[in-house]
Structures are given as structure tokens and as C-alpha cells.
């Protein structure tokens, strides 16, 4: 090789090395700009001097070296408002605030099946650390609504009254509206055990801590736990962690949906999610609007709910049930009203029905599945309509019948409803240990409506 050719080869090697170094510099994350803690009022921390965006995570270093994880929830000028996701005891003035790199993602994978984690995806079951390889955004990525596969087939949830009268489609999002103590958790547990979905994701958000173990051991059971993931952030967790619990449960469901699985997402409850956002918004100075709820609460609800549903054609589905706590059994509660507008149906549990010993305490007249007419056959729809009409007719004349003021033969519709009433009562009741599949539910509906023997 001549000297000229050797010089050209050396120059090419030098240029290639320079390009690699320039690319490495460009791809290197800039160093985190640290700040210091200047103020803490209630749950809100105020930091100055650091650079971070809303949604980024920061570590606050206490005097003893312990770290408190926080998230940026707002800013004013050069001041950042942080919300802790754990215990903030021990923090003092001028504590170091260090922004994290590449925050806002979570590790997911099939290793999550059969596990119980908290809102930070840390195991609670004592079965060792998780070794998930896939990484997804905690807040998800929006799907083009025109890319979603339409709801076209029913999902068997194992509950006779829902399968037949409030048929749920794969990819549907349904609200379970009820006051306290009328059987929401038991109904969710029945769905978790009896559903035909391949993967179950349960989000226990802001509820009592004792319900976590009870749900896993008594309601879910070891058999169905193997196909389930439980995300638990009880009421004693900080509001930010409760938000993260709902987001994490949805992110896990999205992962399995994108793998082609049929996923059942059970979230208890949407109201506690809204209350956590209210606590955060009020703490950073957002003005309350509707019955003490700031506007950001009503913006967060659709952002969470819209992540469920069918994926693109060829992907799986997320069929979601969100419990909504109606305080004082008020169906016009702001969160209940907002949830009804963004969900694809609602199932109402009645305290009056529950107090009569009738379980599940579903108020069929007040409940509706907006996707049922798309997935049910014409004979099924006709039978469900006949059942509802007979039930409504009996309830309208209930008082007259109770006091003996109604005379048989006065109205053929009432006579028919009166004859069907015992059968309808038996049809609507179901023991929590009894599974009734979709086909059996439709057969039972037809038999209930057959002409009673004289």
C-alpha cells in the first residue's frame, strides 16, 4: 500500500471514530440539575434550582441519607411542586432534590401473572423480586380511535343476570355503581373466578387494606390467581401512589392486550382514583369546582378509562369494570355522573334489594349495556326486553299488589308479570360459589319467560 493510500485509510478510520464519539455525546443524557427543598406544606413539597417537567420523578435526600421518591405535579416560575409517593418523614430544609433519568416507565411481562404488587410495581407477596424485561409507559400511549377493533363478540362473566340481561362485549367498559356494603367486591370476585378472559388484572385502589388478602385468598383463590395480576394501593397509601396503582393496573392490562390476550380489568374503585387526584390538585392550589372536585379530576377520568377497550385489529382486548362509589346512594354524585358519560354501560347495585337478602343486588331496571344490541342475537334481545317489561310492570304495581288492591284480570300485562314474578326472582339470584355460563344463562332466560303452568 502506498503512503497516499495509507494516509487515506487512516483519515477514514479517524473520521469514523470521530463520528462515533459525536453520536455517543449526542445520545448521552444531560446531567441532572439538582436543586434543594425549600418548603413543605401538608403533602406538597416545593423545590428550587432543579430542572424537571410535570410527570418526572425526583429523589429527595434526607439528612440521614434516605431517599423519598416524588413526582413533579406542578410548577410556578422556577419552583417545582412535588408530591411524595412514600413516607416523607425525616425531610428537612435544603434537602437535595435530584431528578431521575428516564422516569415514567414500568417493567412488565408474563412474570407478573400470579403476583401481587403495589403502585410502584414492587412485590407485596413475598415471592421474590420480579424479572420483567419489557418496559412500557405508566400513563400509556393513546390509540387512534379509528384503529380500534369494534366490539363484536360477548364476554362470558359467569353471572346469569349480566350474561342474559346486560350482555357484556369484549372490549367494553362498564361501571359498577353502588353505595358501601352492597356487594361490589363479591361481584367483582365472581367475575374474576368465572370469566372466560385469559388474563385478569385487578386494581384495588384506595380501599381497605384487609380486603387485599381477603380478595386474593378467599375470593380469587389459588386456581384463578395463576392467570391474575393484583395491584394493591390501599387507603393508607399517599394519593400519588393511589393514582399510580390505577395507571399501573391499566398499563399491565395494555401489555397483555398487545400480546393478543383477552384481558378482564377489574378496578375497585374509580371513585378513590378521583379522590386521590382531588387531594393532589387541592394541595397544589387548584380551585375546587363541582362539589369540591377540581377540573383536573374530570380530565383524568377519561384519560384512564379510554386506555381500556379493544386494541387494533389483530391485538387482544381489555374488558373493564370500574366500581363507582355513590356516596349516600346518590346516583347523581359528580363522579358517578361523569363516569356514566364516558363508560359503555352501567350496572347499579341497590341497597333496597341487598337489604331484602337478594344477591347479587343488581337493579336491572336502572342498569344498561350500551353494546348489547351489537353483540346479541334478535331472539336474545327480544327475550331480554320481555323480561325487563315484565319486571318493570310488577314494580310499578308493587304497592297495589302488596295491599291486595289489585284484582286479577284487570290488566293482562300485570297478570303476566304477577305470574312470572317468582321465576324472575329465582333467575336474578345467584350464589357466589355458582358459575353460570353464557349459554346456560340464555336457556334459563327463555325458560323463565315460558308461560307459567296454571
Secondary structure, DSSP 8 states (H G I E B T S, - for coil): --HHHHHHHHHHHHHHHHHHHHHHHHHS------EEEEEEETTEEEEES----TT-EEEEE-TTS-EEEEEEEEEETTEEEEEESS--TT--TT-EEEE-SS-SEEEE-GGGTT-EE-TTS-B-SSS------EEEETT-----GGGB----SB---S-HHHHHHS--BTT-EEEEEE-TTSSHHHHHHHHHHH---SEEEEEEESS-THHHHHIIIIIIHHHHHTTEEEEEE-TTS-HHHHHHHHHHHHHHHHHHHHTT-EEEEEEE-HHHHHHHHHHHHHHTT--EEETTEEHHHHHHHHHHHTT-EE-BTTS-EEEEEEEEE-GGG-TT-HHHHHHHHHSSEEEEB-HHHHHTT-SS-B-GGG-EETTHHHHS-HHHHHHHHHHHHHHHHHHHTHHHHHTT---TTS-HHHHHHHHHHHHHHHHH---TT----HHHHHHHHHHHHS----
